[in-house]
Amino acid sequence: MNTKRLAAILILIFIFLMGCSGTSGILKTQSKSESKVTQQKLIDNWSDYDIRYRNAVLVFAPKNDDRKILLGGKQGWWWVTIEDQESWTEFVNVNMTSQGDFRPPVAAYPMTGVREIWGPDNQLYGFIVHQQMDIVNPELVEKDTMRLWINHARRGGR
């Protein structure tokens, strides 16, 4: 009887662990000093990334790999893509603080600094900067494709 109970418990633990391993990605927050270095690399090497932004969210996806980042439920809707040096220079001039941090003008809350987007396959998909109160959920939707679900922070707690 104890052997059957132990076997049943082990099976339940295995099922639980398999369910938890799932397809969720991970956002790793960089330290303040790491974030500064990464921000400068992203600014200097902007042409190596697909850069998209909306409100107070900025996403960098490397161009030189097979991995993709999709944003929200409808890819591309309401997101602006940086496609040339002039647009990038204008974005940086308007959206950088005097301390050298990204800060889009519509941000109601402090920004996170650079966060790395990692897939469950332990591969780096890109970088994101967003408001600290935003909830960002990365999800692997198919091989080499991560979708970011972003629940934006709202002023006044509504």
C-alpha positions in Angstrom: 0.0 0.0 0.0 2.8 2.4 0.8 4.5 1.7 -2.5 1.3 2.6 -4.4 0.9 5.8 -2.4 4.5 6.7 -3.1 4.2 6.0 -6.8 1.0 8.1 -7.0 2.7 11.0 -5.2 5.8 10.8 -7.5 3.5 10.8 -10.6 1.6 13.8 -9.3 4.9 15.6 -8.6 6.1 14.8 -12.1 2.9 16.1 -13.6 3.1 19.2 -11.5 6.7 19.9 -12.6 5.9 19.3 -16.3 3.0 21.8 -16.0 5.2 24.4 -14.4 8.0 24.1 -16.9 5.7 25.3 -19.6 6.4 28.1 -22.1 6.9 31.1 -19.8 9.9 33.3 -20.5 11.9 35.1 -17.9 12.7 38.8 -17.5 16.0 39.4 -15.8 16.5 42.9 -14.4 20.1 44.2 -14.8 21.8 46.0 -12.0 22.0 49.8 -12.3 25.6 49.6 -13.6 24.9 46.8 -16.0 21.8 48.6 -17.3 23.9 51.8 -18.0 26.4 49.7 -20.0 23.7 47.9 -21.9 21.8 51.1 -22.7 24.9 52.6 -24.2 25.5 49.5 -26.3 21.9 49.6 -27.5 22.2 53.3 -28.4 25.5 52.8 -30.2 24.5 49.6 -32.0 20.9 50.4 -32.7 21.0 49.1 -36.3 21.7 45.6 -34.9 18.2 45.5 -33.4 14.6 45.7 -34.4 13.5 48.5 -32.1 9.8 49.1 -31.3 8.2 51.4 -28.8 4.8 52.4 -27.5 4.0 54.8 -24.7 6.6 53.9 -22.0 7.8 50.6 -23.4 10.9 50.1 -25.5 11.8 46.7 -27.0 15.0 45.6 -28.7 15.1 42.4 -30.6 18.5 41.3 -32.2 18.3 41.2 -36.0 21.2 38.6 -36.4 19.3 35.6 -35.0 16.3 33.5 -35.8 14.4 34.5 -32.7 11.4 36.9 -32.9 9.5 38.9 -30.3 5.8 39.6 -30.9 4.1 42.3 -28.9 0.7 41.9 -27.3 -2.3 40.3 -29.1 -2.0 42.1 -32.4 1.5 42.2 -33.8 2.5 45.7 -34.8 -0.7 47.6 -33.9 0.1 50.9 -32.2 3.8 50.2 -32.0 6.3 52.5 -33.7 9.3 50.9 -35.4 12.7 52.7 -35.5 13.9 52.2 -39.1 16.6 54.8 -39.7 19.4 56.8 -38.1 17.4 60.0 -38.1 14.4 58.5 -36.3 16.7 56.8 -33.7 18.7 60.0 -33.1 15.4 61.9 -32.6 14.1 59.2 -30.2 17.3 59.3 -28.1 17.3 63.1 -28.0 13.7 63.3 -26.8 13.6 60.2 -24.5 16.9 60.2 -22.5 17.2 61.7 -19.1 20.2 63.9 -18.1 21.6 60.8 -16.3 21.5 58.8 -19.6 18.5 56.6 -18.9 15.6 55.9 -21.2 12.5 57.8 -20.2 9.7 58.2 -22.7 7.7 61.4 -22.1 4.4 59.6 -21.3 5.8 57.5 -18.4 3.7 58.0 -15.3 6.0 55.8 -13.1 9.8 55.4 -12.9 11.4 53.1 -15.6 12.9 49.7 -14.9 16.2 50.1 -16.6 17.2 47.4 -19.0 15.6 44.0 -18.5 16.7 40.9 -20.5 14.1 38.7 -22.2 15.0 35.0 -21.8 13.0 32.1 -23.2 12.4 28.8 -21.4 15.0 27.4 -23.9 17.6 29.5 -22.0 18.2 31.8 -25.0 18.3 35.6 -25.0 15.5 37.1 -27.1 16.2 40.7 -26.5 15.8 43.6 -24.1 12.9 45.7 -22.7 12.6 48.9 -20.8 9.2 49.8 -19.2 7.6 51.4 -16.3 8.2 49.7 -12.9 4.4 49.3 -12.4 3.8 47.5 -15.7 3.3 43.8 -15.7 5.2 42.1 -18.5 4.7 38.4 -19.2 6.9 36.7 -21.8 5.5 33.5 -23.4 7.1 31.2 -25.9 4.3 30.8 -28.6 6.3 28.6 -31.0 9.9 27.6 -31.6 12.0 30.8 -31.5 9.1 33.1 -31.1 8.4 34.9 -27.8 5.3 37.1 -27.2 5.3 39.8 -24.7 2.0 40.5 -23.0 2.1 44.0 -21.4 -0.4 45.2 -18.8 0.4 48.9 -18.5 0.5 50.7 -15.2 -2.3 53.3 -14.7 -2.3 56.5 -12.7 -4.7 56.7 -9.8 -4.9 52.9 -9.3 -7.8 52.5 -11.8 
